[in-house]
Amino acid sequence: VGVTELTAGPVPLVGHNVEVSARAVSYEWSAGASELVTDQPGGAYDGSPCTRTGCDAYLHLAPFTATGQYSLTLTTTWTGRYRVDGGAWIDIVGPIQKTSPPTGLNLREARGVLVYK
């Protein structure tokens, strides 16, 4: 599971101690024309069979139903706040987005898994 909250500081900045806190609020996985937006960071599939509730923890992208080369990116949206010299926290205006460089994926086997819904 990925990092969902980060805090840094205090760090001296122009004579003041500054702390910054950021929290990941959404994740947008993109592979070609397929996108999936979720509030969960996802995790590596451990190979265990899906159960009635067990598959919901994994992210599913539509194009991964056929073998081939795919380019996968992740855009994470963060909210943040900061404080100076231990004072009150101040919200950073607007969300901050960061997109990963594309990661190549060579899908060698695509097989269906029956899932009870």
C-alpha positions as CSV (number, residue, x, y, z in Angstrom):
1,V,0.0,0.0,0.0
2,G,1.3,3.4,-0.9
3,V,1.9,6.4,1.3
4,T,-1.2,8.4,2.0
5,E,0.1,11.1,4.3
6,L,3.4,12.9,4.6
7,T,4.7,15.4,7.1
8,A,8.0,17.3,6.8
9,G,9.7,19.7,9.2
10,P,10.2,21.7,11.0
11,V,12.6,23.1,8.4
12,P,14.3,26.5,8.9
13,L,13.2,28.9,6.2
14,V,14.0,32.6,6.2
15,G,14.4,32.7,10.0
16,H,11.3,30.6,10.8
17,N,10.6,26.9,11.3
18,V,8.1,25.6,8.7
19,E,6.2,22.3,8.8
20,V,4.2,20.9,5.8
21,S,1.7,18.1,5.8
22,A,0.1,16.6,2.7
23,R,-2.5,13.9,2.3
24,A,-3.3,11.9,-0.8
25,V,-7.0,12.1,-1.6
26,S,-7.4,10.4,-4.9
27,Y,-5.5,8.2,-7.4
28,E,-6.2,8.1,-11.1
29,W,-4.8,5.1,-12.9
30,S,-4.6,5.4,-16.7
31,A,-3.8,2.8,-19.3
32,G,-4.5,4.0,-22.8
33,A,-8.2,5.0,-23.1
34,S,-9.1,3.3,-19.7
35,E,-9.0,5.3,-16.5
36,L,-9.9,4.4,-12.9
37,V,-10.3,7.0,-10.1
38,T,-10.3,5.8,-6.5
39,D,-9.6,7.0,-3.0
40,Q,-7.5,3.9,-2.3
41,P,-3.8,3.6,-3.3
42,G,-4.2,0.0,-4.3
43,G,-1.6,-2.8,-3.7
44,A,0.2,-5.6,-5.4
45,Y,-1.9,-8.7,-6.2
46,D,-0.7,-11.5,-4.0
47,G,-2.1,-14.3,-6.2
48,S,-4.7,-15.5,-3.8
49,P,-8.1,-16.4,-5.2
50,C,-10.8,-13.8,-5.1
51,T,-13.7,-14.3,-2.6
52,R,-17.0,-12.5,-2.2
53,T,-15.2,-9.5,-0.7
54,G,-11.5,-10.2,-1.4
55,C,-11.3,-8.8,-5.0
56,D,-12.6,-5.3,-4.1
57,A,-9.2,-4.4,-2.7
58,Y,-7.6,-4.7,-6.1
59,L,-7.8,-2.2,-8.9
60,H,-9.2,-3.4,-12.3
61,L,-8.5,-1.6,-15.6
62,A,-10.5,-2.6,-18.6
63,P,-7.7,-2.9,-21.2
64,F,-5.9,-5.6,-19.3
65,T,-8.2,-8.3,-20.7
66,A,-5.9,-8.9,-23.7
67,T,-2.2,-9.6,-24.0
68,G,0.1,-6.9,-25.3
69,Q,2.1,-3.8,-24.4
70,Y,0.5,-1.2,-22.2
71,S,1.6,2.2,-20.8
72,L,0.4,2.8,-17.3
73,T,0.5,6.2,-15.4
74,L,-0.7,7.2,-12.0
75,T,-1.9,10.8,-11.1
76,T,-2.1,11.3,-7.3
77,T,-4.1,14.3,-6.0
78,W,-2.9,15.8,-2.7
79,T,-4.3,18.3,-0.2
80,G,-2.0,20.1,2.1
81,R,-1.4,22.4,5.0
82,Y,1.5,24.2,6.6
83,R,2.4,26.0,9.8
84,V,5.1,28.5,10.8
85,D,6.9,28.4,14.2
86,G,4.5,25.9,15.7
87,G,1.4,28.1,15.1
88,A,-2.0,27.1,13.7
89,W,-2.2,24.9,10.6
90,I,-3.1,26.8,7.4
91,D,-4.6,25.0,4.4
92,I,-2.9,25.2,1.1
93,V,-5.4,26.5,-1.5
94,G,-6.4,24.0,-4.1
95,P,-5.3,20.4,-4.7
96,I,-1.9,19.5,-5.9
97,Q,-1.5,16.8,-8.6
98,K,1.5,14.7,-9.5
99,T,1.6,12.3,-12.4
100,S,4.1,9.5,-12.6
101,P,6.2,8.9,-15.7
102,P,4.7,6.2,-17.9
103,T,5.6,2.6,-16.9
104,G,5.7,0.0,-19.6
105,L,3.7,-3.2,-18.9
106,N,4.1,-6.3,-21.0
107,L,1.0,-8.4,-20.3
108,R,1.8,-12.0,-21.3
109,E,-1.3,-13.8,-20.1
110,A,-4.8,-12.4,-19.8
111,R,-7.3,-14.7,-18.1
112,G,-10.7,-14.2,-16.7
113,V,-11.5,-14.6,-13.0
114,L,-15.1,-15.3,-11.9
115,V,-16.1,-13.0,-9.1
116,Y,-19.3,-13.2,-7.1
117,K,-21.1,-9.9,-6.9
